[in-house]
Amino acid sequence: MARLVVKGEDLIVRLPWWGKVAARSRDVHVPLSAVHQVAIEPDWWRALRGERIRGTWIPGMLSLGTRRHPRGKDFAAVRARRPVVCVELRRPSPYARLAVTDPNPEAAAHAVRSAAGI
């Protein structure tokens, strides 16, 4: 599945090749300066907001792609029944939230918090 990677001044949602096809997107890059808050959501479905506008949504299984809601857009790479790292973002990011099922959510959340200085 997807991974959160810190590289230089960017936070990257790195997708496997099949994830890029399903999400209809390349890897997502946002500036670390846009990171506002990082949390781990144990209930995967609570991490999803709004409706799918691009990508793949299989109810009860996964959500890959962009979702729209009243406060903006989120990028989700979420698999069911697994914890989700939720990264809340502010401008200049094109997304309000990144929701990612990372293989090691605690380590990913810690790495993002450390790199963003929060």
C-alpha positions as CSV (number, residue, x, y, z in Angstrom):
1,M,0.0,0.0,0.0
2,A,1.0,3.6,0.2
3,R,3.8,5.0,2.4
4,L,4.4,8.5,3.8
5,V,8.0,9.6,3.0
6,V,9.8,12.7,4.1
7,K,12.3,13.9,1.5
8,G,14.0,17.3,1.9
9,E,11.2,19.9,2.3
10,D,8.5,17.7,1.0
11,L,6.1,15.1,2.4
12,I,5.4,12.5,-0.2
13,V,2.6,9.9,-0.4
14,R,4.4,7.2,-2.3
15,L,2.0,4.9,-4.1
16,P,2.8,1.5,-5.7
17,W,2.3,1.2,-9.4
18,W,-1.2,-0.4,-9.0
19,G,-2.1,2.4,-6.5
20,K,-1.2,5.1,-9.0
21,V,-3.5,3.4,-11.5
22,A,-6.4,3.0,-9.0
23,A,-6.0,6.6,-7.6
24,R,-5.5,8.0,-11.1
25,S,-2.7,10.0,-9.7
26,R,1.1,10.1,-9.3
27,D,2.8,10.2,-6.0
28,V,1.5,13.2,-4.0
29,H,3.9,15.9,-2.9
30,V,3.1,18.6,-0.3
31,P,5.5,21.0,1.4
32,L,6.3,20.1,5.0
33,S,5.6,23.7,5.9
34,A,1.9,23.0,5.2
35,V,1.7,20.3,7.8
36,H,-0.5,21.5,10.7
37,Q,-1.3,18.3,12.7
38,V,-0.6,14.5,12.5
39,A,-2.8,11.9,14.1
40,I,-3.4,8.2,13.9
41,E,-7.0,7.2,13.4
42,P,-7.7,3.6,14.5
43,D,-11.1,3.5,12.7
44,W,-10.2,3.6,9.0
45,W,-13.7,4.8,7.9
46,R,-13.5,7.9,10.2
47,A,-10.5,9.2,8.2
48,L,-12.6,9.5,5.0
49,R,-14.5,12.7,4.4
50,G,-16.7,13.7,1.5
51,E,-17.2,12.0,-1.8
52,R,-14.9,10.5,-4.3
53,I,-14.2,12.7,-7.2
54,R,-11.2,10.9,-8.7
55,G,-9.8,7.4,-8.1
56,T,-11.2,4.2,-6.8
57,W,-13.7,3.6,-4.0
58,I,-14.7,0.0,-3.0
59,P,-17.1,0.3,-0.1
60,G,-15.8,-1.6,3.0
61,M,-12.5,-2.3,1.3
62,L,-10.5,0.8,0.2
63,S,-10.4,4.4,-1.0
64,L,-7.6,5.6,-3.3
65,G,-7.7,9.1,-4.8
66,T,-9.2,12.5,-4.3
67,R,-12.3,13.2,-2.2
68,R,-14.2,16.5,-2.1
69,H,-16.0,17.9,1.0
70,P,-17.2,21.4,2.1
71,R,-13.7,22.4,3.4
72,G,-11.7,21.4,0.3
73,K,-10.1,18.2,-1.0
74,D,-8.5,15.3,0.7
75,F,-6.2,12.6,-0.8
76,A,-6.9,9.2,0.6
77,A,-4.9,6.0,0.3
78,V,-6.9,3.9,2.8
79,R,-7.4,0.2,3.3
80,A,-10.2,-1.2,5.5
81,R,-9.6,-2.5,9.0
82,R,-6.2,-0.8,9.4
83,P,-5.1,2.4,11.2
84,V,-4.7,5.5,9.1
85,V,-2.2,8.3,9.5
86,C,-4.1,11.6,9.0
87,V,-2.0,14.6,8.1
88,E,-3.9,17.9,8.4
89,L,-2.6,20.5,6.0
90,R,-2.9,24.3,5.4
91,R,-2.2,26.3,2.4
92,P,-0.2,26.2,0.1
93,S,-1.1,22.6,-0.1
94,P,-3.7,21.6,-2.6
95,Y,-5.2,19.2,-0.1
96,A,-6.8,19.7,3.4
97,R,-5.8,16.2,4.6
98,L,-3.7,13.3,3.6
99,A,-5.2,10.0,4.9
100,V,-2.8,7.1,4.4
101,T,-2.7,3.5,5.6
102,D,1.0,3.2,6.1
103,P,2.5,-0.2,7.0
104,N,4.0,1.3,10.1
105,P,1.7,4.2,11.2
106,E,3.4,5.1,14.4
107,A,6.8,5.4,12.8
108,A,5.4,7.4,9.8
109,A,3.5,9.8,12.1
110,H,6.6,10.3,14.3
111,A,8.8,11.0,11.2
112,V,6.3,13.6,9.8
113,R,5.9,15.3,13.2
114,S,9.7,15.5,13.6
115,A,10.4,16.8,10.1
116,A,7.6,19.3,10.3
117,G,8.6,20.5,13.8
118,I,5.3,19.9,15.5
